[in-house]
Amino acid sequence: MTTTRLQTDKLFQYLLRLADSNLILSQRLCEMCGSAPSLEEELAISNVSLDLIGQARNWYEYASELDVLGRSADHLAFRRDSHEFYNLLLVEQHNGNYADTITRQFFFDAWHLTILEALQDSTDARIKGIAGKAVKEASYHLRRSSQWMIRLGDGTPFSHDKIQASVDQLWRFTGELLTLDDIEISLQKKGIIPSASMVSQLWKHTVESVLKKATLKLPDYNAWMYLGGKQGEHTEHLGFILAEMQYLQRAYPDAKVW
């Protein structure tokens, strides 16, 4: 395999990681349709989900152009098995109660905005352009989830305890946000993606600032963390998500609307 092909394969893998994380989180949020705590939140969740789907589409389309197998964006989204998905473990976790949903969203949003802002300086022009279009949406997502963290954390004793329990429970999936593997290290050296230290520093600053305002306790950064999602190793939840999300495309492959 040539050096150029190897580099392209690594970029392809990274694009799938971005797309898969957006798509799976979007699917999780779609599950909330009809069960949000208020009409305003129903609309907000739907909007966030649609934003993530649109961003995933852009990443999949770019990945499709690099795919040695020539698969389309739709094929990448709906015809791969769970071990071929490379999303963050965090986004496949259950919606749980609303504190769980918001905490999962906040941890992801703090990472997502940091990544997208940094990717605007990527040496890859296509990545730079896609990230630039997504930053405004991601900024809104973080602002919304941060406000909910503060609202629940600095609210009643009951809401405080619920959101603190969610923070403690989901914290073990945050280590993957800040850990680079060989693929990402290689792309970092080429200036295609940002450095792990920068992402880690900015993510921690955001999380610490919001948790402080929310009067919530910051968990230990050295706590044991779950890893493996970016390498295709997932929790049992992903299979169920894909079974529902991919049902139509699996049942009627290559079907067309006339």
N, C-alpha and C positions, 0 to 999 in steps of 0.2 A: 504494500500500500504506500502510495506516495505521501510526502509530507503535506502537500496541498489537500489531498483527499482526507487524510487523517484530521487535519484542521477543520475541514468542512463537516466531517462527521461529529466532531466535538461541538461545533456551533449548532448543528442540527439537534443534538441532544439537549443543549442548553435552551434552545427555543422551545422544545417540547416541555421542558420543566416549567418555563414561564406560562405557556399555554395551558398545560394540564392543571396547574395550580389555580389559574383563573377559572377554568371550566368546572372543575370539581367543586370549588367554593360556590360558584354560581348555581350549580345543581343543588347543593345543600340549601342555599337561600330560597330556591324555588320551592323546596319542600315546606317552607314557611307560609306559602300562599294560603290565605284563609285562616291563619292561626296567629297572626301578629297581635300584640296587645292593644293596638289602636289602628284606626284607619290611616292615620298619618304614617305610622310605621309600616303598614302594609304597602303603601305607595313607595316609601323610602327603600324598603328591602327589594321591591321589584325593580326599582331604578338601579340600585347597586348591582343586582344580578344581571340586568341587561348590559350595564357598562362592562362587567367582567366578561360576558359572552362576546361582546364586540372586540374587546382587547384580545381575548383568546383567539378569535378568528384571524386577527392580523398576524399574530405569532404563528398560527398554524399555516397560513398562506405562505409566509416566508419559509417555514420549515419544509413545506411541500416542494418548494422550488429546489431545495437542497437534498431531498430524499432520493437516495440511490435506487429505491424501489418504485419511485414515481407515483407515490400515493397522493391523493387529493387531500385538501384540508378537512373535508367531511370524513374521509376514510380515517385520517389520523385521530379524529375526535370520536368516531362512533364504531370503528371496526377493530380497534386494538384491545387486547386482553389486559387484565389488571397488572400483570408483571411487566407490561410494556408501557405503563403509565409512570411518569416521573414527578408527580406532584408532591408538594410538601405534605407530610403526615398531618400537620395541623389542620389543613382545610378539609380533610375527610372525616374529622371527628363529628359526632352527633351534634345536632342543634341543641339538644338538652333543654334546660329552661332558658328564659331570655337572657339571663346573666351569662350563661355559657355561650350563647350565640354572639352576644356583644363582645365578650372577652376574646373569643376566637377571631372575630372580625378586627378588633383593635390590634391584637398582636400581628395579624397579617397586614393590616393597613399601614402600620408603622414601618414594617419591612418593605412593603410594596412601593410606597411613595419614595422611600430612600433609594431603592433600586432604580426606579424609573427616572428620578431626577439625575442620578449618576449616569445612567445609560444615555442621557442626552449628550454626553461627552464621549460616547463610544467612537472608536475608529471605524466601526461598521456603519455606513451611512443609513442603511435600511433600519437597523436597530435604533439608531439615533432618531429617525423620523417617527417610528412607531411609538417609542417612549415619549417623545414630545407631545404627541396627540393624546396620550393617556394620562399625563401628569395632572391635568386639571381635574379629571374625574377622580383620580386617586387622592388628590388633595381634599376633595369634598368627602370622600369615604372616611379618611382619617379624622377630619374635623367632626363628622357625625359620630363615629364610634368613640372618640375621645370625650365628647360631651356626654354620651351615655355612661361611660365609665365613671365620670365625675358625678353625674346625677345619681347614679346608683350607689357609688361608694360613699359619697358625702350626703346621703339621704337618710332614710330611717335605719335604725339598728338592724332590722330584718333585711333590707336591701343591701346594706353594707356587708353583712355576713354572707349573703348569697353571692355577691360579686367577688368577695375575697376567696370564697371556696372555689369559684370558677377560675380565678387567677392561679390559685395553688394547683388545681387539677390540670390545667392546660399548659402550665409552665414547662412541663417536661417535653413538650413538642417544639419549644422555641429554639433549642440548641441548633436544630437543623437550619434555621434561618441564617445563622451566623457562621456556619461551617462550610468551607470550600473543599471540594474533592479535586482529584487530578485534572478532570475536565475543566473545571472552573479556574483552577490555578493556571492552566495553559492559556485560557482565553484572557485571563487577567494580564498575563505577561505581554499579550498582543495589544492591550489597551481596549479590548472589546467590551469587557465588563469591569466594574469597579473592584477595588481592593477589599478584602474581607475586613481589614482593620477599620476602614472608613465606614463601611456599612454597619459594623458592630458598634462603633462609637456613636453614630447618629441614631441607630435604633435604640440603644440603651438610654441615650439622652431623652428621646421622646417618651419612652416607656416610664422612666424614672420620674419625669416631670409630670406626666398625667397621673400616675399612681399617687404621687405626693399630693396633688390637688384633690384627688379622690379619697384621701386619708386611708389608702390601702397599703398594706405591707408588701415590700418588694421581696420576692423569693430569692433564694441563693443562686447566683450565676453558676456556681460549681456543682449544682445538683445534678443527679443522673439524668441524662436526656435520651429520648428515643431518636434514632437516626435510621436512614435507609430508604426513605421515600424517593429521594432523587436518584436512587439506583434501582428502583423498581420493586423494593421490598416494602409491603404495606400492611396496615392493620386489616382485620377482617371486614371493616366497614366498606372498603372500596369496592369489593365484589358486588355488594348489594346496590351501591350507588350506580355502578355500571350496568347492572342487570336491568334496572329501571330506565336509565338514561338511554341505553343503546337498544332497547327492545325493538322498536320499529325498524331501525336500520338493519338489525340482525335478522328479523323476521322476513323483511322484504329487501334484500340487498340489491343495490343498483336500481331501485324503483325510481320512476320519474313521474312528475306531475304533468298531466296533459292539459 
